[in-house]
């Protein structure tokens, strides 16, 4: 026997509003006001400002953040031997690294100094020697500096493609008098050591390369690759850093 489904009773909540009851027949319903969505009519009057109304208030400007600076201390701080970069003296007697650049002339197998300059900055040491010649500066049995001198005493001519066939290539001419540059640390040049410093010119038989140059002279480190051909024992007083500084021969670093 099938049971008939019973319709559940609709529960009403009296607290909530209900729809308007349908008016009886014959009663007219008044027309509702339909918005036109039109803006205000244009006039010659200036509209009033809405600042301060519900439209929104002007926010006050942001306050500047106060930066707390460290308190100044009357106690003097000891920075050791540090000095400001601009106020540091870059001359003789300063702790900054310098070297002397010598201009040496060779004539008839003799060497002598023709000019010298004091350079601000470190002096690098080469670990390889290639070309025709090399020089070394020693103090006793200790090497101060050495470097290669490629094409020393050789004059090269430029080719002339539009000239005769004999001028189309490079021509090398050996000179009897020539100059080269030698360098050494400025700290090694003193009145006591200047007479013992030796500048020696070598001829290279073949290229020489090492990982690190030792303190021994080149003739000991490269006995097979080099052969000395001229030397100058003792330097003039004009190459001392003080003497170069007085005559304005110092080249400052940039």
DRENPA-3360 file (N, C-alpha, C; in nm, 2 decimals, always signed):
BEGIN
1 = XXXXXXXX = +0.09/-0.12/+0.00/+0.00/+0.00/+0.00/+0.09/+0.12/+0.00 ~ +0.08/+0.21/-0.10/+0.16/+0.33/-0.12/+0.11/+0.44/-0.03 ~ +0.21/+0.51/+0.03/+0.17/+0.62/+0.11/+0.18/+0.75/+0.03 ~ +0.08/+0.83/+0.04/+0.08/+0.96/-0.03/+0.18/+1.06/+0.03 ~ +0.26/+1.13/-0.05/+0.35/+1.23/+0.00/+0.28/+1.35/+0.05 ~ +0.31/+1.39/+0.17/+0.25/+1.51/+0.23/+0.34/+1.63/+0.20 ~ +0.27/+1.74/+0.17/+0.34/+1.86/+0.14/+0.39/+1.93/+0.27 ~ +0.52/+1.96/+0.28/+0.57/+2.02/+0.40/+0.51/+2.16/+0.42;
9 = XXXXXXXX = +0.48/+2.19/+0.54/+0.43/+2.33/+0.57/+0.54/+2.43/+0.56 ~ +0.51/+2.55/+0.50/+0.61/+2.65/+0.48/+0.62/+2.73/+0.61 ~ +0.73/+2.74/+0.66/+0.75/+2.81/+0.79/+0.78/+2.96/+0.75 ~ +0.72/+3.05/+0.82/+0.73/+3.19/+0.80/+0.81/+3.25/+0.91 ~ +0.90/+3.35/+0.88/+0.97/+3.42/+0.98/+0.91/+3.56/+0.99 ~ +0.84/+3.58/+1.10/+0.77/+3.71/+1.11/+0.87/+3.83/+1.13 ~ +0.99/+3.80/+1.16/+1.09/+3.91/+1.18/+1.13/+3.97/+1.05 ~ +1.12/+3.90/+0.94/+1.17/+3.95/+0.81/+1.05/+4.01/+0.74;
17 = XXXXXXXX = +1.08/+4.11/+0.65/+0.97/+4.18/+0.58/+0.91/+4.08/+0.47 ~ +0.79/+4.10/+0.44/+0.72/+4.02/+0.34/+0.68/+4.10/+0.22 ~ +0.64/+4.04/+0.12/+0.60/+4.11/+0.00/+0.47/+4.18/+0.02 ~ +0.45/+4.29/-0.05/+0.33/+4.37/-0.04/+0.21/+4.28/-0.09 ~ +0.11/+4.29/-0.02/-0.01/+4.22/-0.05/-0.07/+4.27/-0.18 ~ -0.12/+4.18/-0.26/-0.18/+4.22/-0.38/-0.31/+4.30/-0.36 ~ -0.33/+4.42/-0.41/-0.45/+4.50/-0.38/-0.57/+4.43/-0.45 ~ -0.68/+4.45/-0.39/-0.80/+4.40/-0.45/-0.83/+4.45/-0.59;
25 = XXXXXXXX = -0.92/+4.39/-0.65/-0.95/+4.43/-0.79/-1.02/+4.57/-0.79 ~ -0.99/+4.65/-0.88/-1.05/+4.78/-0.89/-0.97/+4.89/-0.83 ~ -0.87/+4.86/-0.75/-0.78/+4.96/-0.68/-0.66/+4.98/-0.76 ~ -0.64/+5.11/-0.80/-0.52/+5.15/-0.88/-0.40/+5.17/-0.80 ~ -0.29/+5.12/-0.85/-0.15/+5.13/-0.78/-0.08/+5.26/-0.83 ~ -0.04/+5.35/-0.75/+0.03/+5.47/-0.79/+0.17/+5.43/-0.86 ~ +0.20/+5.51/-0.97/+0.33/+5.49/-1.04/+0.45/+5.52/-0.95 ~ +0.54/+5.43/-0.96/+0.67/+5.45/-0.88/+0.76/+5.55/-0.95;
33 = XXXXXXXX = +0.84/+5.62/-0.87/+0.93/+5.71/-0.93/+1.05/+5.64/-0.99 ~ +1.07/+5.66/-1.12/+1.17/+5.59/-1.19/+1.29/+5.69/-1.21 ~ +1.41/+5.66/-1.16/+1.52/+5.75/-1.17/+1.56/+5.77/-1.31 ~ +1.60/+5.90/-1.35/+1.64/+5.93/-1.48/+1.79/+5.92/-1.50 ~ +1.87/+5.91/-1.39/+2.02/+5.90/-1.40/+2.08/+6.03/-1.47 ~ +2.01/+6.14/-1.46/+2.07/+6.26/-1.51/+2.14/+6.34/-1.41 ~ +2.25/+6.40/-1.45/+2.33/+6.48/-1.36/+2.26/+6.61/-1.33 ~ +2.33/+6.69/-1.24/+2.27/+6.82/-1.21/+2.27/+6.92/-1.33;
41 = XXXXXXXX = +2.18/+7.01/-1.33/+2.17/+7.10/-1.45/+2.28/+7.20/-1.44 ~ +2.33/+7.24/-1.56/+2.44/+7.33/-1.57/+2.39/+7.47/-1.53 ~ +2.47/+7.54/-1.45/+2.45/+7.68/-1.41/+2.57/+7.76/-1.41 ~ +2.56/+7.89/-1.39/+2.68/+7.98/-1.39/+2.74/+7.98/-1.26 ~ +2.69/+7.92/-1.16/+2.74/+7.93/-1.02/+2.85/+7.82/-1.01 ~ +2.96/+7.86/-0.93/+3.07/+7.77/-0.90/+3.02/+7.66/-0.80 ~ +3.04/+7.54/-0.83/+3.00/+7.43/-0.73/+3.08/+7.45/-0.60 ~ +3.01/+7.42/-0.50/+3.07/+7.42/-0.36/+3.17/+7.31/-0.35;
49 = XXXXXXXX = +3.28/+7.34/-0.27/+3.38/+7.24/-0.24/+3.33/+7.14/-0.15 ~ +3.37/+7.01/-0.18/+3.32/+6.90/-0.10/+3.42/+6.86/+0.01 ~ +3.53/+6.95/+0.02/+3.63/+6.91/+0.12/+3.57/+6.92/+0.26 ~ +3.59/+6.83/+0.34/+3.54/+6.83/+0.47/+3.41/+6.76/+0.49 ~ +3.34/+6.73/+0.37/+3.21/+6.66/+0.38/+3.23/+6.51/+0.38 ~ +3.13/+6.44/+0.35/+3.14/+6.29/+0.35/+3.22/+6.24/+0.23 ~ +3.24/+6.33/+0.13/+3.31/+6.28/+0.01/+3.46/+6.25/+0.05 ~ +3.50/+6.30/+0.15/+3.64/+6.27/+0.20/+3.71/+6.40/+0.25;
57 = XXXXXXXX = +3.79/+6.38/+0.35/+3.87/+6.49/+0.40/+4.01/+6.48/+0.35 ~ +4.08/+6.60/+0.34/+4.22/+6.60/+0.30/+4.30/+6.55/+0.41 ~ +4.39/+6.45/+0.37/+4.47/+6.39/+0.47/+4.59/+6.49/+0.51 ~ +4.63/+6.49/+0.63/+4.74/+6.58/+0.67/+4.87/+6.53/+0.61 ~ +4.96/+6.62/+0.58/+5.09/+6.57/+0.52/+5.17/+6.48/+0.61 ~ +5.24/+6.39/+0.54/+5.32/+6.29/+0.62/+5.43/+6.36/+0.70 ~ +5.45/+6.32/+0.82/+5.55/+6.38/+0.90/+5.69/+6.33/+0.86 ~ +5.79/+6.41/+0.86/+5.92/+6.36/+0.82/+5.98/+6.27/+0.93;
65 = XXXXXXXX = +6.04/+6.17/+0.89/+6.10/+6.07/+0.98/+6.22/+6.13/+1.04 ~ +6.23/+6.14/+1.16/+6.35/+6.19/+1.23/+6.46/+6.09/+1.23 ~ +6.57/+6.13/+1.18/+6.69/+6.04/+1.18/+6.77/+6.06/+1.30 ~ +6.79/+5.96/+1.38/+6.88/+5.97/+1.50/+7.02/+5.95/+1.46 ~ +7.10/+6.05/+1.48/+7.24/+6.05/+1.45/+7.32/+6.01/+1.58 ~ +7.43/+5.94/+1.56/+7.51/+5.90/+1.67/+7.56/+6.02/+1.75 ~ +7.57/+6.00/+1.88/+7.61/+6.11/+1.96/+7.76/+6.14/+1.93 ~ +7.79/+6.26/+1.92/+7.94/+6.30/+1.90/+8.01/+6.28/+2.03;
73 = XXXXXXXX = +8.13/+6.21/+2.02/+8.21/+6.18/+2.13/+8.33/+6.28/+2.14 ~ +8.35/+6.33/+2.25/+8.47/+6.42/+2.27/+8.60/+6.34/+2.28 ~ +8.59/+6.21/+2.29/+8.71/+6.13/+2.31/+8.77/+6.11/+2.17 ~ +8.90/+6.13/+2.16/+8.97/+6.11/+2.03/+9.00/+5.97/+2.00 ~ +8.96/+5.93/+1.88/+8.98/+5.79/+1.84/+9.11/+5.77/+1.77 ~ +9.18/+5.66/+1.81/+9.31/+5.64/+1.76/+9.30/+5.54/+1.64 ~ +9.33/+5.59/+1.51/+9.32/+5.51/+1.39/+9.46/+5.45/+1.35 ~ +9.55/+5.46/+1.44/+9.68/+5.40/+1.40/+9.76/+5.49/+1.30;
81 = XXXXXXXX = +9.82/+5.43/+1.20/+9.89/+5.50/+1.10/+9.81/+5.53/+0.97 ~ +9.67/+5.52/+0.98/+9.59/+5.55/+0.87/+9.58/+5.70/+0.85 ~ +9.58/+5.74/+0.73/+9.57/+5.88/+0.69/+9.47/+5.90/+0.58 ~ +9.40/+6.01/+0.57/+9.30/+6.03/+0.46/+9.38/+6.03/+0.33 ~ +9.31/+5.99/+0.22/+9.37/+5.97/+0.09/+9.42/+6.11/+0.04 ~ +9.33/+6.21/+0.05/+9.37/+6.34/-0.01/+9.48/+6.41/+0.07 ~ +9.48/+6.38/+0.20/+9.58/+6.45/+0.28/+9.71/+6.38/+0.30 ~ +9.72/+6.26/+0.24/+9.84/+6.18/+0.25/+9.95/+6.24/+0.16;
89 = XXXXXXXX = +10.06/+6.25/+0.21/+10.17/+6.31/+0.14/+10.23/+6.20/+0.05 ~ +10.24/+6.23/-0.08/+10.29/+6.14/-0.18/+10.43/+6.18/-0.22 ~ +10.52/+6.18/-0.14/+10.65/+6.23/-0.17/+10.76/+6.14/-0.10 ~ +10.87/+6.19/-0.09/+10.98/+6.12/-0.02/+10.95/+6.11/+0.12 ~ +10.97/+5.99/+0.18/+10.94/+5.97/+0.32/+10.80/+5.91/+0.35 ~ +10.71/+5.91/+0.25/+10.58/+5.85/+0.27/+10.59/+5.70/+0.26 ~ +10.48/+5.64/+0.31/+10.47/+5.50/+0.31/+10.42/+5.44/+0.18 ~ +10.38/+5.53/+0.09/+10.33/+5.48/-0.04/+10.45/+5.42/-0.13;
97 = XXXXXXXX = +10.41/+5.31/-0.20/+10.52/+5.25/-0.28/+10.55/+5.33/-0.40 ~ +10.68/+5.34/-0.43/+10.73/+5.42/-0.55/+10.85/+5.34/-0.61 ~ +10.88/+5.38/-0.73/+11.00/+5.32/-0.80/+11.06/+5.43/-0.88 ~ +11.19/+5.41/-0.92/+11.26/+5.51/-1.00/+11.28/+5.45/-1.14 ~ +11.26/+5.53/-1.24/+11.27/+5.49/-1.38/+11.40/+5.55/-1.43 ~ +11.49/+5.47/-1.47/+11.62/+5.52/-1.52/+11.63/+5.51/-1.67 ~ +11.68/+5.62/-1.74/+11.70/+5.61/-1.88/+11.85/+5.60/-1.90 ~ +11.89/+5.48/-1.96/+12.03/+5.44/-1.97/+12.07/+5.44/-2.11;
105 = XXXXXXXX = +12.19/+5.49/-2.14/+12.24/+5.49/-2.28/+12.36/+5.40/-2.29 ~ +12.37/+5.32/-2.40/+12.48/+5.24/-2.43/+12.56/+5.28/-2.55 ~ +12.69/+5.30/-2.53/+12.77/+5.34/-2.65/+12.91/+5.28/-2.62 ~ +12.96/+5.21/-2.73/+13.09/+5.15/-2.72/+13.11/+5.05/-2.60 ~ +13.00/+4.98/-2.57/+13.00/+4.89/-2.46/+12.99/+4.95/-2.32 ~ +12.97/+5.08/-2.31/+12.96/+5.15/-2.18/+12.82/+5.19/-2.15 ~ +12.78/+5.19/-2.03/+12.65/+5.23/-1.98/+12.66/+5.35/-1.89 ~ +12.57/+5.45/-1.91/+12.56/+5.56/-1.81/+12.42/+5.61/-1.81;
113 = XXXXXXXX = +12.38/+5.67/-1.70/+12.24/+5.72/-1.68/+12.23/+5.86/-1.74 ~ +12.13/+5.88/-1.82/+12.11/+6.01/-1.88/+11.99/+6.08/-1.83 ~ +11.90/+6.01/-1.76/+11.78/+6.08/-1.70/+11.72/+5.98/-1.60 ~ +11.63/+6.03/-1.51/+11.57/+5.95/-1.41/+11.44/+6.02/-1.36 ~ +11.34/+5.94/-1.33/+11.21/+5.99/-1.28/+11.16/+5.91/-1.16 ~ +11.09/+5.97/-1.07/+11.03/+5.90/-0.96/+10.88/+5.88/-0.99 ~ +10.84/+5.75/-0.98/+10.70/+5.72/-1.02/+10.63/+5.67/-0.89 ~ +10.51/+5.72/-0.88/+10.42/+5.67/-0.77/+10.35/+5.55/-0.81;
121 = XXXXXXXX = +10.36/+5.44/-0.73/+10.29/+5.32/-0.76/+10.38/+5.20/-0.74 ~ +10.31/+5.08/-0.74/+10.39/+4.95/-0.73/+10.47/+4.92/-0.85 ~ +10.57/+4.84/-0.83/+10.66/+4.80/-0.94/+10.64/+4.65/-0.96 ~ +10.59/+4.61/-1.07/+10.57/+4.47/-1.10/+10.69/+4.40/-1.15 ~ +10.70/+4.27/-1.13/+10.81/+4.19/-1.18/+10.77/+4.09/-1.28 ~ +10.84/+4.09/-1.40/+10.81/+3.99/-1.50/+10.86/+3.86/-1.46 ~ +10.80/+3.75/-1.52/+10.84/+3.61/-1.49/+10.89/+3.55/-1.62 ~ +10.89/+3.62/-1.73/+10.93/+3.57/-1.86/+11.02/+3.67/-1.94;
129 = XXXXXXXX = +11.11/+3.63/-2.01/+11.20/+3.71/-2.09/+11.21/+3.66/-2.23 ~ +11.17/+3.75/-2.33/+11.16/+3.71/-2.47/+11.22/+3.83/-2.55 ~ +11.27/+3.80/-2.67/+11.33/+3.90/-2.75/+11.48/+3.88/-2.76 ~ +11.55/+4.00/-2.77/+11.69/+3.99/-2.79/+11.77/+4.02/-2.67 ~ +11.72/+4.10/-2.58/+11.80/+4.15/-2.46/+11.71/+4.15/-2.34 ~ +11.78/+4.17/-2.22/+11.71/+4.19/-2.09/+11.81/+4.26/-2.00 ~ +11.75/+4.33/-1.90/+11.83/+4.40/-1.80/+11.80/+4.35/-1.66 ~ +11.89/+4.38/-1.57/+11.87/+4.35/-1.43/+11.94/+4.46/-1.35;
137 = XXXXXXXX = +11.88/+4.49/-1.23/+11.93/+4.58/-1.14/+11.95/+4.50/-1.01 ~ +12.07/+4.50/-0.96/+12.11/+4.42/-0.84/+12.17/+4.51/-0.73 ~ +12.16/+4.47/-0.61/+12.23/+4.53/-0.50/+12.31/+4.42/-0.43 ~ +12.44/+4.41/-0.46/+12.52/+4.30/-0.42/+12.48/+4.18/-0.50 ~ +12.44/+4.07/-0.42/+12.39/+3.95/-0.48/+12.24/+3.94/-0.48 ~ +12.17/+4.05/-0.46/+12.03/+4.04/-0.45/+11.97/+4.12/-0.57 ~ +11.87/+4.05/-0.63/+11.81/+4.11/-0.75/+11.70/+4.20/-0.70 ~ +11.70/+4.33/-0.76/+11.60/+4.43/-0.73/+11.49/+4.43/-0.83;
145 = XXXXXXXX = +11.53/+4.42/-0.96/+11.43/+4.42/-1.06/+11.49/+4.38/-1.19 ~ +11.41/+4.32/-1.28/+11.46/+4.27/-1.41/+11.34/+4.27/-1.51 ~ +11.37/+4.29/-1.64/+11.27/+4.29/-1.74/+11.33/+4.27/-1.88 ~ +11.25/+4.23/-1.97/+11.29/+4.20/-2.11/+11.30/+4.33/-2.19 ~ +11.39/+4.33/-2.29/+11.41/+4.45/-2.38/+11.41/+4.39/-2.52 ~ +11.29/+4.38/-2.58/+11.28/+4.32/-2.71/+11.32/+4.42/-2.82 ~ +11.40/+4.38/-2.92/+11.44/+4.46/-3.03/+11.53/+4.58/-2.98 ~ +11.61/+4.56/-2.89/+11.70/+4.66/-2.84/+11.81/+4.69/-2.94;
153 = XXXXXXXX = +11.83/+4.82/-2.97/+11.93/+4.87/-3.06/+11.90/+4.84/-3.20 ~ +11.77/+4.81/-3.24/+11.74/+4.78/-3.37/+11.64/+4.88/-3.42 ~ +11.66/+4.94/-3.54/+11.58/+5.04/-3.60/+11.50/+4.97/-3.72 ~ +11.37/+4.98/-3.71/+11.28/+4.92/-3.81/+11.24/+5.03/-3.91 ~ +11.24/+4.99/-4.04/+11.19/+5.08/-4.14/+11.05/+5.04/-4.19 ~ +10.96/+5.13/-4.22/+10.83/+5.10/-4.27/+10.83/+5.06/-4.42 ~ +10.75/+4.97/-4.46/+10.75/+4.93/-4.60/+10.68/+5.04/-4.69 ~ +10.72/+5.04/-4.81/+10.67/+5.14/-4.91/+10.61/+5.06/-5.02;
161 = XXXXXXXX = +10.48/+5.03/-5.02/+10.42/+4.94/-5.12/+10.42/+5.01/-5.26 ~ +10.43/+5.14/-5.27/+10.43/+5.21/-5.40/+10.57/+5.23/-5.45 ~ +10.67/+5.19/-5.37/+10.81/+5.21/-5.42/+10.87/+5.10/-5.49 ~ +11.00/+5.10/-5.51/+11.06/+4.98/-5.58/+11.05/+4.86/-5.50 ~ +11.08/+4.74/-5.56/+11.06/+4.61/-5.49/+11.15/+4.60/-5.37 ~ +11.26/+4.67/-5.36/+11.35/+4.65/-5.25/+11.29/+4.73/-5.13 ~ +11.19/+4.81/-5.14/+11.13/+4.89/-5.03/+10.99/+4.83/-4.99 ~ +10.96/+4.71/-5.04/+10.83/+4.65/-5.00/+10.83/+4.58/-4.87;
169 = XXXXXXXX = +10.94/+4.55/-4.82/+10.95/+4.47/-4.69/+11.01/+4.56/-4.58 ~ +11.01/+4.50/-4.46/+11.07/+4.56/-4.34/+11.22/+4.54/-4.35 ~ +11.29/+4.65/-4.31/+11.44/+4.64/-4.30/+11.48/+4.67/-4.16 ~ +11.57/+4.60/-4.10/+11.63/+4.62/-3.97/+11.77/+4.67/-3.98 ~ +11.79/+4.78/-3.90/+11.92/+4.84/-3.90/+11.97/+4.84/-3.76 ~ +12.09/+4.78/-3.73/+12.14/+4.78/-3.59/+12.21/+4.92/-3.57 ~ +12.19/+4.97/-3.45/+12.24/+5.10/-3.41/+12.36/+5.08/-3.31 ~ +12.46/+5.16/-3.32/+12.57/+5.15/-3.23/+12.55/+5.22/-3.10;
177 = XXXXXXXX = +12.46/+5.32/-3.10/+12.43/+5.39/-2.98/+12.28/+5.39/-2.96 ~ +12.23/+5.34/-2.84/+12.09/+5.33/-2.82/+12.06/+5.34/-2.67 ~ +11.94/+5.36/-2.63/+11.90/+5.38/-2.49/+11.79/+5.28/-2.46 ~ +11.78/+5.25/-2.33/+11.67/+5.16/-2.27/+11.63/+5.21/-2.14 ~ +11.52/+5.16/-2.09/+11.47/+5.20/-1.96/+11.48/+5.09/-1.86 ~ +11.53/+5.12/-1.74/+11.54/+5.03/-1.63/+11.47/+5.08/-1.51 ~ +11.42/+4.99/-1.42/+11.34/+5.03/-1.31/+11.39/+4.96/-1.18 ~ +11.37/+5.03/-1.07/+11.41/+4.97/-0.94/+11.33/+5.03/-0.83;
185 = XXXXXXXX = +11.31/+4.97/-0.72/+11.23/+5.03/-0.61/+11.30/+5.15/-0.55 ~ +11.22/+5.25/-0.52/+11.28/+5.38/-0.47/+11.33/+5.36/-0.33 ~ +11.27/+5.26/-0.25/+11.32/+5.24/-0.12/+11.46/+5.18/-0.11 ~ +11.51/+5.12/-0.22/+11.64/+5.07/-0.22/+11.75/+5.17/-0.25 ~ +11.71/+5.29/-0.30/+11.80/+5.40/-0.33/+11.83/+5.49/-0.21 ~ +11.94/+5.47/-0.15/+11.99/+5.56/-0.04/+12.13/+5.60/-0.06 ~ +12.18/+5.70/+0.01/+12.32/+5.74/-0.01/+12.41/+5.63/+0.03 ~ +12.37/+5.54/+0.11/+12.46/+5.43/+0.15/+12.47/+5.32/+0.04;
193 = XXXXXXXX = +12.36/+5.30/-0.03/+12.35/+5.18/-0.12/+12.37/+5.22/-0.27 ~ +12.37/+5.35/-0.30/+12.37/+5.40/-0.44/+12.50/+5.36/-0.51 ~ +12.61/+5.35/-0.44/+12.74/+5.31/-0.50/+12.75/+5.16/-0.52 ~ +12.67/+5.08/-0.47/+12.67/+4.93/-0.48/+12.57/+4.88/-0.58 ~ +12.48/+4.96/-0.62/+12.37/+4.92/-0.72/+12.43/+4.90/-0.86 ~ +12.40/+4.79/-0.92/+12.46/+4.75/-1.05/+12.35/+4.73/-1.15 ~ +12.36/+4.80/-1.27/+12.27/+4.77/-1.38/+12.35/+4.69/-1.48 ~ +12.29/+4.58/-1.52/+12.36/+4.48/-1.61/+12.27/+4.45/-1.73;
201 = XXXXXXXX = +12.33/+4.46/-1.85/+12.26/+4.43/-1.97/+12.30/+4.29/-2.02 ~ +12.19/+4.21/-2.06/+12.22/+4.07/-2.10/+12.17/+4.06/-2.25 ~ +12.23/+3.96/-2.32/+12.18/+3.92/-2.45/+12.12/+3.78/-2.43 ~ +12.00/+3.77/-2.48/+11.92/+3.64/-2.47/+11.96/+3.55/-2.58 ~ +12.00/+3.43/-2.54/+12.02/+3.32/-2.64/+11.89/+3.25/-2.68 ~ +11.80/+3.24/-2.58/+11.67/+3.18/-2.61/+11.57/+3.24/-2.50 ~ +11.45/+3.21/-2.52/+11.35/+3.26/-2.42/+11.36/+3.19/-2.29 ~ +11.33/+3.27/-2.18/+11.35/+3.22/-2.05/+11.22/+3.25/-1.97;
209 = XXXXXXXX = +11.16/+3.14/-1.91/+11.04/+3.16/-1.83/+11.05/+3.08/-1.70 ~ +11.00/+3.14/-1.60/+10.99/+3.07/-1.47/+10.86/+3.11/-1.40 ~ +10.81/+3.03/-1.30/+10.69/+3.06/-1.23/+10.71/+3.18/-1.14 ~ +10.83/+3.19/-1.08/+10.86/+3.30/-0.99/+11.00/+3.33/-0.99 ~ +11.03/+3.47/-1.00/+11.17/+3.51/-1.01/+11.23/+3.51/-0.87 ~ +11.35/+3.45/-0.85/+11.41/+3.45/-0.72/+11.49/+3.58/-0.69 ~ +11.57/+3.58/-0.58/+11.64/+3.69/-0.54/+11.79/+3.69/-0.60 ~ +11.83/+3.58/-0.66/+11.96/+3.57/-0.72/+11.97/+3.65/-0.85;
217 = XXXXXXXX = +12.09/+3.69/-0.90/+12.10/+3.76/-1.02/+12.06/+3.67/-1.14 ~ +12.02/+3.73/-1.25/+11.98/+3.66/-1.37/+12.08/+3.56/-1.42 ~ +12.21/+3.60/-1.41/+12.32/+3.52/-1.46/+12.32/+3.38/-1.39 ~ +12.27/+3.38/-1.26/+12.26/+3.25/-1.19/+12.13/+3.18/-1.22 ~ +12.02/+3.25/-1.23/+11.90/+3.18/-1.25/+11.88/+3.13/-1.40 ~ +11.94/+3.21/-1.49/+11.93/+3.17/-1.63/+12.07/+3.17/-1.69 ~ +12.16/+3.08/-1.64/+12.29/+3.07/-1.69/+12.30/+3.02/-1.83 ~ +12.21/+2.94/-1.88/+12.21/+2.89/-2.01/+12.15/+2.99/-2.11;
225 = XXXXXXXX = +12.04/+3.06/-2.07/+11.97/+3.15/-2.16/+12.03/+3.29/-2.18 ~ +12.10/+3.34/-2.08/+12.15/+3.48/-2.09/+12.30/+3.49/-2.08 ~ +12.35/+3.60/-2.14/+12.49/+3.62/-2.13/+12.51/+3.77/-2.11 ~ +12.58/+3.82/-2.00/+12.60/+3.96/-1.98/+12.69/+4.03/-2.09 ~ +12.65/+4.15/-2.13/+12.74/+4.21/-2.23/+12.78/+4.35/-2.19 ~ +12.72/+4.41/-2.09/+12.76/+4.54/-2.03/+12.70/+4.56/-1.90 ~ +12.77/+4.64/-1.81/+12.72/+4.67/-1.68/+12.77/+4.80/-1.63 ~ +12.69/+4.86/-1.54/+12.72/+4.99/-1.48/+12.71/+4.97/-1.33;
233 = XXXXXXXX = +12.83/+4.99/-1.26/+12.84/+4.97/-1.12/+12.83/+5.11/-1.05 ~ +12.73/+5.13/-0.97/+12.72/+5.26/-0.90/+12.63/+5.36/-0.98 ~ +12.55/+5.43/-0.91/+12.46/+5.53/-0.98/+12.49/+5.67/-0.93 ~ +12.46/+5.77/-1.01/+12.49/+5.91/-0.97/+12.39/+5.95/-0.86 ~ +12.43/+6.06/-0.78/+12.34/+6.11/-0.68/+12.21/+6.17/-0.73 ~ +12.21/+6.20/-0.86/+12.09/+6.26/-0.92/+11.97/+6.17/-0.93 ~ +11.99/+6.04/-0.91/+11.88/+5.94/-0.91/+11.82/+5.91/-0.78 ~ +11.87/+5.98/-0.67/+11.82/+5.96/-0.54/+11.67/+6.02/-0.54;
241 = XXXXXXXX = +11.58/+5.96/-0.47/+11.44/+6.01/-0.47/+11.44/+6.16/-0.42 ~ +11.52/+6.20/-0.32/+11.52/+6.34/-0.28/+11.56/+6.43/-0.39 ~ +11.66/+6.39/-0.46/+11.71/+6.48/-0.57/+11.61/+6.49/-0.68 ~ +11.54/+6.38/-0.71/+11.44/+6.38/-0.82/+11.32/+6.47/-0.77 ~ +11.29/+6.46/-0.65/+11.18/+6.54/-0.59/+11.21/+6.69/-0.60 ~ +11.33/+6.73/-0.57/+11.37/+6.87/-0.57/+11.37/+6.93/-0.71 ~ +11.40/+6.86/-0.81/+11.40/+6.91/-0.94/+11.27/+6.89/-1.02 ~ +11.17/+6.84/-0.95/+11.04/+6.82/-1.01/+11.03/+6.71/-1.10;
249 = XXXXXX = +11.10/+6.60/-1.08/+11.10/+6.49/-1.17/+11.01/+6.37/-1.12 ~ +10.92/+6.40/-1.04/+10.83/+6.29/-0.99/+10.70/+6.29/-1.07 ~ +10.66/+6.17/-1.11/+10.53/+6.15/-1.19/+10.43/+6.10/-1.09 ~ +10.33/+6.18/-1.05/+10.23/+6.13/-0.95/+10.13/+6.04/-1.02 ~ +10.07/+5.95/-0.94/+9.97/+5.86/-0.99/+9.84/+5.93/-1.01 ~ +9.76/+5.88/-1.10/+9.63/+5.94/-1.13/+9.52/+5.90/-1.03;
% end
